[in-house]
């Protein structure tokens, strides 16, 4: 049985006038790292191609991996990332300031992971909190830490159960989740039903303007079905009884937006940031398919240069490792096609140590192994943390090792 299906229409407006703009080809599903016992199994690959809707301008994957397969054995835990904890602390304070929500009002986090964001609300004094998340193991972590959590995929049925048991919510959040859902229409309608009259829905997503402008291929993987712009989101949310009232830009994931929405015709005025975002996107021609196609042309140049560099280094007898075994690493290895030129990967996540990457089957080792194995070069796939990685490993560089960064251009750091 196939683990994915392909939809024929836009996920936001339903139009079938969708155009292929970034053909990245087939890729293994990113988080499916394998044990040594399963090395003989053939990796399952799924198309990873971006499409542009010529009707509403939304950019998206149309090939959708079955959620039960995609999120099983999911290893990413929000609480393992100190920067995310800091970001969520700041975000919860901003939401509180903007909404003026009372401490006893219900706060719901959709895709709550290990409860890190809800814990931030708890520390602000909110006592009525609820998380919803699909991963059994990670939901259990949240429950064990005292965060009330429903271990389910959020949908209309779950929303109805929440309404019946807990009532309406003053705040509903969905951080880096609104890009993960195929049937966004029913989810938006369910969130509308959950919101109290003066409630606010707040979600954070990777921003298409940054993805295209900075060539953030590392944000493209099967979990991310949508690459959002305000231009496309505004009419979509209105169609489902919600309206955008504020937009904030941030550096997360290389560039993100936090979108605040209320019930259509609600009590809050629409902030200038909404109009400014739409104007900026039009000025950048983000409503034209050729803009996204140009990103792909630039990516192809980087790909050709990186293949040539790896080939030259290997012909000279150099050993090459990769730093980063997260979701972006799978996309980069698959698209660039350089896995056969690498000797191993290193990563900070102990859940992946001594497992093998899907597709190329490169062993993932602890970061400390770079000082034992002493590769000549390390390509940084954890592109978001390139500066920190280089800064933490001066010893590797002083010993003659070289880091290679890929974006916005290939650099060998001396």
C-alpha positions as CSV (number, residue, x, y, z in Angstrom):
1,X,0.0,0.0,0.0
2,X,1.3,3.4,-0.9
3,X,2.3,5.7,2.0
4,X,1.4,8.8,0.1
5,X,-1.3,10.2,-2.2
6,X,-1.2,13.1,-4.7
7,X,-3.9,15.8,-4.6
8,X,-4.9,17.6,-7.8
9,X,-6.0,20.9,-6.4
10,X,-4.8,23.8,-4.2
11,X,-5.1,23.1,-0.5
12,X,-6.3,26.7,0.2
13,X,-8.7,27.6,-2.6
14,X,-9.4,24.3,-4.3
15,X,-8.3,25.5,-7.7
16,X,-6.9,22.9,-10.1
17,X,-4.8,25.5,-11.8
18,X,-1.6,24.5,-10.1
19,X,1.8,24.7,-11.7
20,X,5.1,22.8,-10.9
21,X,7.7,25.4,-10.0
22,X,10.4,23.6,-7.9
23,X,10.9,20.0,-9.1
24,X,13.2,18.6,-6.4
25,X,12.4,15.0,-7.4
26,X,11.9,12.0,-5.1
27,X,13.3,12.0,-1.5
28,X,13.2,9.6,1.4
29,X,10.9,10.7,4.2
30,X,13.2,12.8,6.4
31,X,12.8,11.4,9.9
32,X,12.9,7.7,9.0
33,X,16.4,6.9,10.3
34,X,17.1,3.2,10.3
35,X,18.9,0.7,12.5
36,X,21.7,-1.6,11.3
37,X,19.3,-4.5,11.3
38,X,17.2,-2.8,8.6
39,X,20.0,-1.7,6.3
40,X,18.9,-4.1,3.6
41,X,15.4,-2.6,3.4
42,X,14.8,-0.3,0.4
43,X,14.1,3.3,1.4
44,X,10.6,4.6,0.5
45,X,10.9,7.8,-1.6
46,X,8.1,10.3,-2.1
47,X,8.1,13.3,-4.6
48,X,9.2,16.5,-3.0
49,X,8.0,19.0,-5.6
50,X,6.6,22.5,-5.0
51,X,3.5,23.8,-6.9
52,X,2.2,27.3,-7.3
53,X,-1.5,28.0,-7.4
54,X,-2.3,30.4,-10.2
55,X,-5.6,31.3,-8.6
56,X,-4.7,32.2,-5.0
57,X,-0.8,32.2,-5.2
58,X,-0.3,29.5,-2.5
59,X,2.9,27.5,-2.8
60,X,2.6,23.9,-1.6
61,X,3.5,20.2,-1.9
62,X,0.7,18.2,-3.6
63,X,2.2,14.7,-2.7
64,X,1.0,14.0,0.8
65,X,2.6,11.4,3.1
66,X,0.0,9.5,5.2
67,X,0.1,11.2,8.6
68,X,0.2,7.9,10.6
69,X,3.5,7.0,8.7
70,X,4.9,10.4,8.7
71,X,4.6,11.1,12.5
72,X,5.3,7.6,13.8
73,X,8.7,7.4,15.6
74,X,8.9,11.2,15.5
75,X,12.0,12.3,17.4
76,X,12.0,16.1,17.5
77,X,11.4,17.5,21.0
78,X,10.9,21.2,21.4
79,X,12.3,21.2,24.9
80,X,15.7,20.0,23.6
81,X,16.3,23.3,21.9
82,X,17.2,26.2,24.3
83,X,16.7,28.8,21.5
84,X,13.1,27.5,20.9
85,X,12.4,27.6,24.7
86,X,13.6,31.2,24.7
87,X,11.5,32.0,21.6
88,X,8.4,30.5,23.1
89,X,8.8,32.4,26.3
90,X,9.0,35.6,24.3
91,X,6.1,34.6,22.1
92,X,3.8,33.8,25.0
93,X,4.5,37.2,26.5
94,X,3.7,38.9,23.2
95,X,0.5,37.0,22.8
96,X,-0.5,37.9,26.3
97,X,0.2,41.6,25.7
98,X,-1.7,41.6,22.4
99,X,-4.8,39.6,23.4
100,X,-5.2,40.8,27.0
101,X,-6.5,37.2,27.7
102,X,-7.5,36.5,31.3
103,X,-5.4,34.0,33.2
104,X,-8.4,31.6,33.7
105,X,-9.3,31.5,30.0
106,X,-8.6,28.3,28.1
107,X,-5.3,28.2,26.1
108,X,-5.0,25.5,23.5
109,X,-1.8,24.6,21.6
110,X,-2.4,22.5,18.5
111,X,0.7,20.3,17.7
112,X,1.9,20.9,21.3
113,X,4.9,18.5,21.1
114,X,6.3,18.2,24.6
115,X,4.3,21.1,25.9
116,X,7.1,23.7,25.9
117,X,5.0,26.6,24.7
118,X,2.2,25.8,27.1
119,X,4.8,25.6,29.9
120,X,5.7,29.2,29.0
121,X,2.0,30.2,29.5
122,X,1.9,28.3,32.8
123,X,4.9,30.4,34.0
124,X,2.9,33.5,33.1
125,X,0.2,32.4,35.4
126,X,-2.3,30.7,33.0
127,X,-3.9,27.7,34.7
128,X,-6.4,26.4,32.1
129,X,-4.2,24.9,29.4
130,X,-4.5,22.0,26.9
131,X,-2.2,20.5,24.3
132,X,-3.1,18.4,21.3
133,X,-0.4,16.3,19.6
134,X,-0.2,13.1,17.5
135,X,3.0,11.5,18.8
136,X,2.3,9.1,21.7
137,X,5.9,9.2,23.1
138,X,6.2,13.0,23.0
139,X,2.7,13.6,24.3
140,X,3.6,11.3,27.2
141,X,6.5,13.6,28.0
142,X,4.1,16.5,28.2
143,X,1.7,14.7,30.4
144,X,4.5,13.6,32.7
145,X,5.6,17.2,33.1
146,X,2.0,18.2,34.1
147,X,0.8,19.6,30.7
148,X,-2.7,18.4,30.0
149,X,-2.5,16.8,26.5
150,X,-4.8,15.0,24.1
151,X,-2.8,12.4,22.1
152,X,-4.7,12.8,18.8
153,X,-4.4,14.4,15.4
154,X,-6.4,17.7,15.7
155,X,-9.6,17.7,13.6
156,X,-13.2,18.7,13.8
157,X,-14.1,15.7,16.1
158,X,-11.3,16.6,18.6
159,X,-12.5,20.3,18.5
160,X,-16.0,19.2,19.3
161,X,-14.8,17.1,22.2
162,X,-12.8,20.0,23.5
163,X,-15.8,22.3,23.3
164,X,-18.0,19.8,25.1
165,X,-15.5,19.2,27.9
166,X,-13.6,22.5,28.3
167,X,-15.6,25.2,26.5
168,X,-14.3,27.9,24.2
169,X,-10.7,29.2,24.2
170,X,-9.4,32.7,24.6
171,X,-6.1,31.7,22.9
172,X,-5.5,29.0,20.3
173,X,-1.9,28.5,19.1
174,X,-0.3,26.4,16.4
175,X,3.4,26.9,16.1
176,X,5.0,25.4,13.0
177,X,1.9,23.2,12.6
178,X,-0.2,25.1,10.1
179,X,2.2,24.2,7.4
180,X,1.9,20.4,8.2
181,X,-1.8,19.8,7.6
182,X,-3.3,18.7,4.3
183,X,-7.0,19.5,5.0
184,X,-6.5,23.1,6.2
185,X,-10.0,24.1,5.4
186,X,-11.6,21.8,8.0
187,X,-8.9,22.7,10.5
188,X,-9.5,26.5,10.1
189,X,-13.3,25.9,10.5
190,X,-12.7,23.8,13.7
191,X,-10.5,26.5,15.1
192,X,-13.1,29.1,14.4
193,X,-15.6,27.1,16.4
194,X,-13.2,26.8,19.3
195,X,-12.5,30.5,19.6
196,X,-14.4,32.6,22.2
197,X,-16.0,35.8,20.9
198,X,-12.9,37.8,21.6
199,X,-10.5,34.9,21.2
200,X,-7.4,35.0,19.1
201,X,-5.8,32.3,16.9
202,X,-2.0,32.7,16.7
203,X,0.2,30.5,14.4
204,X,3.8,30.7,13.3
205,X,5.0,29.4,9.9
206,X,8.0,29.5,7.7
207,X,7.6,32.6,5.5
208,X,7.5,32.1,1.7
209,X,9.2,35.4,1.2
210,X,12.2,34.2,3.1
211,X,12.2,30.7,1.6
212,X,12.3,32.2,-1.9
213,X,14.6,35.2,-1.2
214,X,17.2,33.2,0.7
215,X,16.8,29.8,-1.2
216,X,15.9,28.0,2.1
217,X,15.7,24.5,0.6
218,X,16.4,23.2,4.1
219,X,12.8,24.1,5.0
220,X,11.4,21.9,2.3
221,X,10.5,18.4,3.4
222,X,7.5,16.2,3.5
223,X,6.2,17.5,6.8
224,X,5.9,21.0,5.4
225,X,3.0,20.8,3.0
226,X,2.5,24.6,2.8
227,X,4.8,27.5,2.3
228,X,2.7,30.4,3.4
229,X,2.3,34.0,2.3
230,X,-0.1,36.6,3.7
231,X,-1.4,37.1,0.2
232,X,-2.7,33.6,0.1
233,X,-3.6,33.2,3.8
234,X,-5.8,36.3,4.0
235,X,-8.6,35.2,1.6
236,X,-8.4,31.6,2.8
237,X,-9.0,32.5,6.5
238,X,-11.8,34.8,5.6
239,X,-13.4,32.0,3.7
240,X,-13.5,30.1,7.0
241,X,-14.8,32.8,9.2
242,X,-11.4,34.3,10.4
243,X,-9.5,37.4,9.6
244,X,-5.8,38.3,10.0
245,X,-5.3,41.2,12.3
246,X,-1.5,41.3,12.8
247,X,1.6,39.9,11.3
248,X,5.1,39.7,12.9
249,X,8.3,38.7,11.1
250,X,11.0,36.7,12.9
251,X,14.3,34.9,12.2
252,X,13.1,31.4,13.2
253,X,13.7,28.7,10.5
254,X,15.6,31.2,8.5
255,X,12.6,33.5,8.3
256,X,9.1,33.1,9.7
257,X,5.8,35.0,10.3
258,X,3.6,34.9,13.4
259,X,0.0,35.5,12.3
260,X,-2.7,36.7,14.6
261,X,-6.3,36.1,13.6
262,X,-9.8,36.7,15.1
263,X,-13.3,35.8,14.2
264,X,-14.4,37.7,11.1
265,X,-15.6,41.1,12.1
266,X,-14.1,40.8,15.6
267,X,-13.4,43.6,18.1
268,X,-9.7,44.2,17.2
269,X,-8.7,46.6,14.4
270,X,-6.6,45.2,11.6
271,X,-2.9,46.3,12.2
272,X,-0.9,48.0,9.4
273,X,1.5,45.1,9.4
274,X,-1.1,43.1,7.5
275,X,-1.4,45.6,4.7
276,X,2.4,46.2,4.7
277,X,3.1,42.4,4.4
278,X,0.7,42.1,1.4
279,X,2.2,45.2,-0.3
280,X,5.8,43.8,0.3
281,X,4.9,40.4,-1.2
282,X,3.4,42.0,-4.3
283,X,6.5,44.2,-4.7
284,X,8.6,41.1,-4.5
285,X,6.4,39.5,-7.2
286,X,5.5,36.7,-4.8
287,X,2.1,36.5,-6.5
288,X,3.9,35.3,-9.7
289,X,5.1,31.8,-10.4
290,X,8.2,33.0,-12.2
291,X,9.6,34.3,-8.9
292,X,9.6,30.8,-7.3
293,X,11.0,29.3,-10.5
294,X,13.9,31.7,-10.3
295,X,14.8,30.3,-6.9
296,X,15.0,26.8,-8.4
297,X,17.3,28.1,-11.2
298,X,19.6,29.4,-8.5
299,X,19.4,26.2,-6.5
300,X,20.5,24.2,-9.6
301,X,23.6,26.3,-9.9
302,X,24.5,25.7,-6.2
303,X,23.8,22.0,-6.8
304,X,26.1,21.8,-9.8
305,X,28.9,23.6,-7.9
306,X,28.6,21.4,-4.8
307,X,28.7,18.2,-6.8
308,X,31.8,19.4,-8.6
309,X,33.4,20.3,-5.2
310,X,32.7,17.0,-3.6
311,X,33.9,15.1,-6.7
312,X,37.2,17.1,-6.7
313,X,37.8,16.6,-2.9
314,X,37.1,12.8,-3.2
315,X,39.4,12.5,-6.2
316,X,42.1,14.1,-4.0
317,X,41.6,11.4,-1.3
318,X,39.8,13.7,1.2
319,X,37.3,12.4,3.7
320,X,34.1,14.3,4.0
321,X,31.4,14.2,6.8
322,X,28.1,15.9,7.1
323,X,27.0,17.8,10.2
324,X,23.2,17.5,10.8
325,X,20.8,14.6,10.7
326,X,17.6,16.5,11.1
327,X,14.9,16.9,8.5
328,X,16.8,19.4,6.4
329,X,19.7,17.0,6.1
330,X,17.6,14.4,4.3
331,X,16.3,17.0,1.8
332,X,19.8,18.4,1.1
333,X,21.4,15.0,0.7
334,X,18.6,13.8,-1.6
335,X,18.5,16.9,-3.8
336,X,22.2,17.5,-4.1
337,X,22.9,13.8,-4.7
338,X,26.2,13.8,-2.9
339,X,25.6,11.0,-0.3
340,X,28.0,8.6,-2.0
341,X,30.8,11.1,-1.5
342,X,30.3,11.3,2.3
343,X,31.8,9.0,4.9
344,X,29.4,9.6,7.8
345,X,27.1,12.1,9.5
346,X,27.3,13.7,13.0
347,X,24.5,15.1,15.1
348,X,23.7,16.3,18.6
349,X,20.5,14.2,18.8
350,X,21.4,11.0,20.7
351,X,18.1,9.4,19.5
352,X,19.8,9.1,16.0
353,X,23.3,8.0,17.1
354,X,24.5,4.9,15.4
355,X,21.4,4.8,13.1
356,X,21.6,5.3,9.4
357,X,20.2,8.0,7.2
358,X,17.3,7.1,4.9
359,X,18.3,6.7,1.3
360,X,22.1,7.1,1.5
361,X,22.4,4.9,4.7
362,X,25.2,7.1,6.2
363,X,25.9,6.3,9.8
364,X,25.0,9.0,12.3
365,X,27.7,9.5,15.0
366,X,28.0,11.7,18.1
367,X,29.6,15.1,17.3
368,X,32.6,14.2,19.4
369,X,33.6,11.6,16.7
370,X,34.8,14.4,14.4
371,X,37.9,14.6,16.7
372,X,38.4,10.8,16.6
373,X,37.8,10.2,12.9
374,X,39.3,13.6,11.9
375,X,37.5,14.1,8.5
376,X,39.2,16.6,6.2
377,X,36.0,18.4,5.4
378,X,32.5,18.7,7.1
379,X,29.5,20.0,5.1
380,X,27.1,21.7,7.4
381,X,23.5,20.5,6.7
382,X,22.2,22.1,9.9
383,X,22.2,25.3,8.0
384,X,20.3,27.3,10.6
385,X,23.1,26.8,13.1
386,X,26.1,27.1,10.8
387,X,27.6,30.0,12.7
388,X,27.2,28.3,16.1
389,X,28.7,25.0,14.8
390,X,31.7,26.7,13.4
391,X,32.1,28.8,16.6
392,X,32.0,25.7,18.8
393,X,34.6,23.7,16.8
394,X,37.6,26.0,16.5
395,X,39.7,22.9,17.5
396,X,38.6,21.1,14.4
397,X,39.6,24.1,12.2
398,X,42.9,24.7,14.0
399,X,43.7,21.0,13.5
400,X,43.5,21.4,9.7
401,X,39.8,20.5,9.2
402,X,37.5,22.7,7.0
403,X,33.8,23.4,7.2
404,X,31.8,23.8,4.1
405,X,28.6,26.0,4.1
406,X,26.2,25.9,1.2
407,X,23.9,28.9,1.3
408,X,23.6,31.5,-0.1
409,X,26.8,30.3,-1.8
410,X,29.3,27.5,-1.3
411,X,32.1,28.5,1.1
412,X,35.0,26.5,2.4
413,X,35.9,28.1,5.7
414,X,39.6,28.3,6.2
